[in-house]
Amino acid sequence: VTISDAFLVGLKLRESEAVLNLDAGESSRLILYGAFSDGGVMPLPVGYALWHSQNDTVAVVDATGNVWARAEGSTAIVVSKEGTSFHTAAAVRVGDLEQPADYDIYPDRYVMEPGSTRQVIFGVVDEAGNRIDMATASAGTTYTSSDDAIATVTADGLITAVGEAGQATTIIVINGAIRQELSISIEAAALSGDTVGDQGGIIKNGDEIHVYIPPETLTGQQVTIETIDQSSLPYNSPGGFQFVQAFELDLQNADLSNPLGMAVPAPDGATQGDVLFVFRAGRLITGPGQSVDRWELVDRAEVDASGLAHTGSPPYGGGQSEGTYLFCMDKDHANMKVVSIYPDMIVEVMAGGQSYLVYPNAVFDNIFPIPLTTTKIRVWRLAEDGTATMAALPVPSLNKGDIFEVNVDVDDPEPQDYPPVIERASLQVGESPTITIQGMHFGDDPSLLHVNLYPRRDLVYLQDCFLRPGERYIVDDVQLKDNTIQVSVPESLPLGKIWVKVELLVQRYEFSPGKDPRTINKWISSYAVSPDIEVPSFIWVANIHSNTVSVIDPAAEDRPQVIKTIPVGKGPSDLVVSPDGLRVFVSNSGEGTISVIDALGLREIDTIPDDPARPSTHGMNRIKLGNAQAQPWFMAVDPDTGICYITDRAGPWVYMVETKDDNFSYLGSVDVTGKPYEKTITGLTGIAITKADETTKLRWLAVASPGAKSHWYGGDFGFSSDKPGYLYYGRILGPASMKFDRIDAGFKPYGVTAGNDPDQVAVAVRGHDGKGMLVVDLCSGRESHHVAMDFERAKEIRKLVNRGVETLETSMTHQLVNTFYPIWMTGLELKIRETWNAKNYFDINNIESIAFTKDYKYAFVVGNCTFNGDTDFSRDPYLDHGGNIGIIRDPLEPRKAKLIGATREFPRSWPDEITVDPLNMYIMASFKGLNQVVYYNIDDLVKAAEAMQTYYVSKGQKIDRSVDRFADENGISLEKGIIEAGTHPSGIAASPDAPTDFIARSVTYLEKGNKMFSYPMIHLTYMVTGKFPDQPLNLELWKADGPDLDAALVKESLHTWTLRGDKL
């Protein structure tokens, strides 16, 4: 417990709580705080002070600060402490009372001499532009002094300094929901040459010229006031005004943030209430680097009973800098009102003698004095670089009190130093990523340029003060040549979604009423653009036991190969690439997080950049899923919303993560069973999002589960109809609206892949080869068809072997040793009198994943060939059996879908997933047991499988070997290979389809034709990669005077062929 001997020095309400806007019948509570002598502020106990409503018919208050609104209107709640002079007040508005949008209360802060008075000025401008005085009690304004032992205030706003020099308090002004605190300091006047600190002060010279410096204006500067006579003015007085007084004010170059108060002795013959006008010697900018001397009207002063004329801004902005000040009088003046208001305008009044300036936007009521001798008004508009435009308006003969309206069109001043313009920006990715920017108005000095880089578009529009570390990068090392900028990208900045702004440092003018125009350095900016990028075309592999992701370039020199290994979280199981190809999301099953990979920079992204002020952000931050026990697995991204959906391998949950525009956040989860807190299924496996329906634009989310009696792991020989797995599916209507139906999907459904139809998915049924690839129509909730993972020859052999096992069991039962067949037999005499070796048995089993060619004419499935110690010969790795890839023709056609072949088996490989590379050249599968990725050329594999199918059908035989073996035996080209990955590669995903590319492998000119035709011919070998063309491709033959067609001076198009399908 800390005990303090500090004493109470005031009562306070929090500014945010001191204005209550209530409806009749509503209530609220005000909390009272005490300010203490040691600087501390703390809540005061209930009942400590007295509470009073100034209008009980509008609102009442009890002794604890509870306020009840009773009827429409406004009031002030005043709080006081008995035995002290302390008060505070809150504003209460009940109902929809209109409040003025344009008002001014002055002085916001002021310094007074002991015993002096100061009238509060409170003005409102109505819709017609008329100024209304709101300072009086009759206007509904109330005043409360926070300490009436220091300063009192009347009901009409006259402040009297009753305290001693060195004291300070506040005056609280309330009208409706307007509440403003005015800071009042009391100081004795000091002589010219004295210093003034933060508390404010009053300085006077021997001629009784006073300058009032408000609190928080100076910081110890010396203040000097020197009286000057009319002959010593820097230039003639403004025409039509009579000289009264002038002085030179020196503040040691201090830059003021508050207007100064001033007072001078009234001229002979002046009476109380007479008005003087205050001018300051200034400058008018008439063009870049050009200026003329002019007086500026900055304030007005009114003669009081003491014989001094005190300034009373508003309506004027007041003197706000040192310099030469001139007090003048003109009792017979007319007035000017500016109608055509421009934000960058200055008005010049010409009335003989030296002209003078006014800033209409700095004068509250927009009414200015003009002498009757005024002949012309000039309206200037000034750009920040000093570019000026002007329009003049003649002034007719004026009479005292006339109001002359100024309404004139003035052209926009167009700055001569234009902001930078980006015409094109591009990102080059390599060991050191760079951005090249082409445009104009960059200047010729790179030291005056810098480039702002933002990792997200939304950050571009935030003010600098709101940007956290990692949300903006300023690059000062700029290479500039021929209006082209090149900068290096900081290493920590994620690539791909960068937004770029070029800023140029220029000299600009700062125009402020009451001050000389001054030159400042200012950064002017281009609009932000996103650089052009080349989306990478890679294969991404999650290595579950090495906590890495392997990046494979399918178009690498010679053959596909790993180009980068990226560390990620613990136990990466699956991954998915964002629709734009710029981000890769990785499910870290071992820690319940999602890693985000920069697909261009090939590194993991820190989803919360390090902030020195927030230690919790330090280090690599990943997306955390809400469930601490989460085991994220398969993933899919909705291309419409950017939401990533992730299955949990140990529960019924699908997690949802926001990824759009790199705004990474966990959104929540949904229980697909619709039975939260009830253990209904053992977990989830594959997930897919379908194409959007052309009419409704909706998509399906489909999720597989092994069901309630089976798990995703373990052997697959326990197939039973009472252990169904399920496919859950529902329309994507939003994270909070997901509801799922389900259908039986066979024993241990695994991977799910969207079909070509918006209502279609294909499911890899791992535990039941009889189901194999199951195609489901989600609209009807029924199976469309399935393709069994059985070659006919393999089925026959399994039936014969099963009979042999049955014979064995019978023999053992009846002790018929002579008919005994050992289970580990490798040879068997078949009925057809052929000797069969178990090692030559060929099939595909236990498919886990499905991938389609881009035209959906073929599907590739990867068979895991689960063994798990079982003795089934068809899966026995010791008999050279293992995982492989199957080829299905017309996979989505119910009556035509057919398994037409499979690749060779890889013992102990246990592959998991399969995908088509972005170039549509290779099918690639992760072979977990081998730590490898196996790939085949799609075109070669399909042609070899079709050739094998044709051959066996023609011979009336059944397939008994792999496509690899058949291709080798028949001299068929079959490009394939193995890529070493990390430890236990599991998930595999492809970047989006690469752009369509036509690659000529060879071009041969046959002058004499070929064996069939004798005329000249061109023999072209080509391939088409990337996106499946949505229109015919044209091949054009040109004749030119050189090998470079673009540079050729003479060229002629000779012929055009159109490529349709696979034929010219």
Rosetta blueprint (number, residue, H / E / L):
1 V L
2 T L
3 I L
4 S L
5 D L
6 A L
7 F L
8 L E
9 V E
10 G E
11 L E
12 K E
13 L L
14 R L
15 E H
16 S H
17 E H
18 A L
19 V E
20 L E
21 N E
22 L E
23 D L
24 A L
25 G L
26 E L
27 S E
28 S E
29 R E
30 L L
31 I L
32 L L
33 Y E
34 G E
35 A E
36 F E
37 S L
38 D L
39 G L
40 G L
41 V E
42 M E
43 P E
44 L L
45 P L
46 V L
47 G L
48 Y L
49 A L
50 L E
51 W E
52 H E
53 S E
54 Q L
55 N L
56 D L
57 T L
58 V L
59 A E
60 V E
61 V E
62 D L
63 A L
64 T L
65 G L
66 N E
67 V E
68 W E
69 A E
70 R L
71 A L
72 E L
73 G E
74 S E
75 T E
76 A E
77 I E
78 V E
79 V E
80 S E
81 K L
82 E L
83 G L
84 T L
85 S L
86 F E
87 H E
88 T E
89 A E
90 A E
91 A E
92 V E
93 R E
94 V E
95 G L
96 D L
97 L L
98 E L
99 Q L
100 P L
101 A L
102 D L
103 Y E
104 D E
105 I E
106 Y E
107 P L
108 D L
109 R E
110 Y E
111 V E
112 M E
113 E L
114 P L
115 G L
116 S L
117 T E
118 R E
119 Q E
120 V L
121 I E
122 F E
123 G E
124 V E
125 V E
126 D L
127 E L
128 A L
129 G L
130 N L
131 R E
132 I E
133 D E
134 M L
135 A L
136 T L
137 A H
138 S H
139 A H
140 G L
141 T L
142 T E
143 Y E
144 T E
145 S E
146 S L
147 D E
148 D L
149 A L
150 I L
151 A E
152 T E
153 V E
154 T L
155 A L
156 D L
157 G L
158 L E
159 I E
160 T E
161 A E
162 V L
163 G L
164 E L
165 A L
166 G L
167 Q L
168 A E
169 T E
170 T E
171 I E
172 I E
173 V E
174 I E
175 N E
176 G L
177 A L
178 I E
179 R E
180 Q E
181 E E
182 L E
183 S E
184 I E
185 S E
186 I E
187 E L
188 A L
189 A E
190 A E
191 L E
192 S L
193 G L
194 D L
195 T E
196 V E
197 G L
198 D L
199 Q L
200 G L
201 G E
202 I E
203 I E
204 K E
205 N L
206 G L
207 D L
208 E L
209 I L
210 H E
211 V E
212 Y E
213 I E
214 P L
215 P L
216 E L
217 T L
218 L L
219 T L
220 G L
221 Q E
222 Q E
223 V L
224 T E
225 I E
226 E E
227 T E
228 I L
229 D L
230 Q H
231 S H
232 S H
233 L L
234 P L
235 Y L
236 N L
237 S L
238 P E
239 G L
240 G L
241 F L
242 Q E
243 F E
244 V E
245 Q E
246 A E
247 F E
248 E E
249 L E
250 D E
251 L L
252 Q L
253 N L
254 A L
255 D L
256 L L
257 S L
258 N L
259 P L
260 L E
261 G E
262 M E
263 A E
264 V E
265 P E
266 A L
267 P L
268 D L
269 G L
270 A L
271 T L
272 Q L
273 G L
274 D L
275 V E
276 L E
277 F E
278 V E
279 F E
280 R E
281 A E
282 G E
283 R E
284 L E
285 I E
286 T E
287 G E
288 P L
289 G L
290 Q E
291 S E
292 V E
293 D E
294 R E
295 W E
296 E E
297 L E
298 V E
299 D E
300 R E
301 A E
302 E E
303 V E
304 D L
305 A L
306 S L
307 G L
308 L E
309 A E
310 H E
311 T E
312 G L
313 S L
314 P L
315 P L
316 Y L
317 G L
318 G L
319 G E
320 Q L
321 S L
322 E L
323 G E
324 T E
325 Y E
326 L E
327 F E
328 C E
329 M E
330 D L
331 K L
332 D L
333 H L
334 A E
335 N E
336 M E
337 K E
338 V E
339 V L
340 S L
341 I L
342 Y L
343 P L
344 D L
345 M E
346 I E
347 V E
348 E E
349 V E
350 M E
351 A L
352 G L
353 G E
354 Q E
355 S L
356 Y E
357 L E
358 V E
359 Y L
360 P H
361 N H
362 A H
363 V L
364 F L
365 D L
366 N L
367 I E
368 F E
369 P E
370 I E
371 P L
372 L L
373 T L
374 T L
375 T L
376 K E
377 I E
378 R E
379 V E
380 W E
381 R E
382 L E
383 A L
384 E L
385 D L
386 G L
387 T L
388 A E
389 T E
390 M E
391 A E
392 A E
393 L E
394 P E
395 V L
396 P L
397 S L
398 L L
399 N L
400 K L
401 G L
402 D L
403 I E
404 F E
405 E E
406 V E
407 N L
408 V L
409 D L
410 V L
411 D L
412 D L
413 P L
414 E L
415 P L
416 Q L
417 D L
418 Y L
419 P L
420 P L
421 V E
422 I E
423 E E
424 R E
425 A E
426 S E
427 L E
428 Q E
429 V L
430 G L
431 E L
432 S L
433 P L
434 T E
435 I E
436 T E
437 I E
438 Q E
439 G E
440 M E
441 H L
442 F L
443 G L
444 D L
445 D L
446 P H
447 S H
448 L H
449 L E
450 H E
451 V E
452 N E
453 L E
454 Y E
455 P L
456 R L
457 R H
458 D H
459 L H
460 V H
461 Y H
462 L L
463 Q L
464 D H
465 C H
466 F H
467 L L
468 R L
469 P L
470 G L
471 E L
472 R L
473 Y E
474 I E
475 V E
476 D L
477 D L
478 V L
479 Q E
480 L E
481 K E
482 D L
483 N L
484 T E
485 I E
486 Q E
487 V E
488 S E
489 V L
490 P L
491 E L
492 S L
493 L L
494 P L
495 L L
496 G L
497 K L
498 I L
499 W E
500 V E
501 K E
502 V E
503 E E
504 L E
505 L E
506 V E
507 Q E
508 R E
509 Y E
510 E E
511 F L
512 S L
513 P L
514 G L
515 K L
516 D L
517 P L
518 R E
519 T E
520 I E
521 N E
522 K E
523 W E
524 I E
525 S E
526 S L
527 Y L
528 A L
529 V E
530 S L
531 P L
532 D E
533 I L
534 E L
535 V L
536 P L
537 S L
538 F L
539 I E
540 W E
541 V E
542 A E
543 N E
544 I L
545 H L
546 S L
547 N L
548 T E
549 V E
550 S E
551 V E
552 I E
553 D E
554 P L
555 A L
556 A L
557 E L
558 D L
559 R L
560 P L
561 Q E
562 V E
563 I E
564 K E
565 T E
566 I E
567 P E
568 V L
569 G L
570 K L
571 G L
572 P E
573 S E
574 D E
575 L E
576 V E
577 V E
578 S L
579 P L
580 D L
581 G L
582 L L
583 R E
584 V E
585 F E
586 V E
587 S E
588 N E
589 S L
590 G L
591 E L
592 G L
593 T E
594 I E
595 S E
596 V E
597 I E
598 D E
599 A L
600 L L
601 G L
602 L L
603 R E
604 E E
605 I L
606 D L
607 T L
608 I L
609 P L
610 D L
611 D E
612 P L
613 A L
614 R E
615 P H
616 S H
617 T H
618 H L
619 G L
620 M L
621 N L
622 R L
623 I E
624 K E
625 L L
626 G L
627 N L
628 A L
629 Q L
630 A L
631 Q L
632 P E
633 W E
634 F E
635 M E
636 A E
637 V E
638 D L
639 P L
640 D L
641 T L
642 G L
643 I E
644 C E
645 Y E
646 I E
647 T E
648 D E
649 R L
650 A L
651 G L
652 P L
653 W E
654 V E
655 Y E
656 M E
657 V E
658 E E
659 T L
660 K H
661 D H
662 D H
663 N L
664 F L
665 S E
666 Y E
667 L E
668 G E
669 S E
670 V E
671 D E
672 V L
673 T L
674 G L
675 K L
676 P L
677 Y L
678 E L
679 K L
680 T L
681 I L
682 T L
683 G L
684 L L
685 T L
686 G L
687 I E
688 A E
689 I E
690 T L
691 K L
692 A L
693 D L
694 E L
695 T L
696 T L
697 K L
698 L L
699 R L
700 W E
701 L E
702 A E
703 V E
704 A E
705 S E
706 P L
707 G L
708 A L
709 K L
710 S L
711 H L
712 W L
713 Y L
714 G L
715 G L
716 D L
717 F L
718 G L
719 F L
720 S L
721 S L
722 D L
723 K L
724 P L
725 G L
726 Y E
727 L E
728 Y E
729 Y E
730 G E
731 R E
732 I L
733 L L
734 G L
735 P L
736 A L
737 S L
738 M L
739 K L
740 F L
741 D E
742 R E
743 I E
744 D E
745 A L
746 G L
747 F L
748 K L
749 P E
750 Y E
751 G E
752 V E
753 T E
754 A E
755 G L
756 N L
757 D L
758 P L
759 D L
760 Q E
761 V E
762 A E
763 V E
764 A E
765 V E
766 R L
767 G L
768 H L
769 D L
770 G L
771 K L
772 G E
773 M E
774 L E
775 V E
776 V E
777 D E
778 L L
779 C L
780 S L
781 G L
782 R E
783 E E
784 S E
785 H E
786 H E
787 V E
788 A L
789 M L
790 D L
791 F L
792 E H
793 R H
794 A H
795 K H
796 E H
797 I H
798 R H
799 K H
800 L H
801 V H
802 N H
803 R H
804 G H
805 V H
806 E H
807 T H
808 L H
809 E H
810 T H
811 S H
812 M H
813 T H
814 H H
815 Q L
816 L L
817 V H
818 N H
819 T H
820 F L
821 Y L
822 P L
823 I L
824 W L
825 M L
826 T L
827 G E
828 L E
829 E E
830 L L
831 K L
832 I L
833 R L
834 E L
835 T E
836 W E
837 N E
838 A H
839 K H
840 N H
841 Y L
842 F L
843 D L
844 I L
845 N L
846 N L
847 I E
848 E E
849 S E
850 I E
851 A E
852 F E
853 T L
854 K L
855 D L
856 Y L
857 K L
858 Y E
859 A E
860 F E
861 V E
862 V E
863 G E
864 N L
865 C L
866 T L
867 F L
868 N L
869 G L
870 D L
871 T L
872 D L
873 F H
874 S H
875 R H
876 D L
877 P H
878 Y H
879 L H
880 D L
881 H L
882 G E
883 G E
884 N E
885 I E
886 G E
887 I E
888 I E
889 R E
890 D L
891 P L
892 L L
893 E L
894 P L
895 R L
896 K L
897 A L
898 K E
899 L E
900 I E
901 G E
902 A E
903 T L
904 R L
905 E L
906 F E
907 P E
908 R L
909 S L
910 W L
911 P E
912 D E
913 E E
914 I E
915 T E
916 V E
917 D L
918 P L
919 L L
920 N L
921 M L
922 Y E
923 I E
924 M E
925 A E
926 S E
927 F E
928 K H
929 G H
930 L H
931 N L
932 Q E
933 V E
934 V E
935 Y E
936 Y E
937 N E
938 I H
939 D H
940 D H
941 L H
942 V H
943 K H
944 A H
945 A H
946 E H
947 A H
948 M H
949 Q H
950 T H
951 Y H
952 Y H
953 V H
954 S H
955 K H
956 G L
957 Q L
958 K L
959 I L
960 D L
961 R L
962 S L
963 V H
964 D H
965 R H
966 F H
967 A H
968 D H
969 E H
970 N H
971 G L
972 I L
973 S L
974 L L
975 E L
976 K E
977 G E
978 I E
979 I E
980 E E
981 A L
982 G L
983 T L
984 H L
985 P E
986 S E
987 G E
988 I E
989 A E
990 A E
991 S L
992 P L
993 D L
994 A L
995 P L
996 T L
997 D E
998 F E
999 I E
1000 A E
1001 R E
1002 S E
1003 V E
1004 T E
1005 Y E
1006 L E
1007 E L
1008 K L
1009 G L
1010 N L
1011 K L
1012 M L
1013 F L
1014 S L
1015 Y L
1016 P L
1017 M E
1018 I E
1019 H E
1020 L E
1021 T E
1022 Y E
1023 M E
1024 V E
1025 T E
1026 G L
1027 K L
1028 F L
1029 P L
1030 D L
1031 Q L
1032 P L
1033 L E
1034 N E
1035 L E
1036 E E
1037 L E
1038 W E
1039 K E
1040 A E
1041 D L
1042 G L
1043 P L
1044 D L
1045 L L
1046 D L
1047 A L
1048 A L
1049 L L
1050 V L
1051 K E
1052 E E
1053 S E
1054 L E
1055 H E
1056 T E
1057 W E
1058 T E
1059 L E
1060 R E
1061 G L
1062 D L
1063 K E
1064 L L
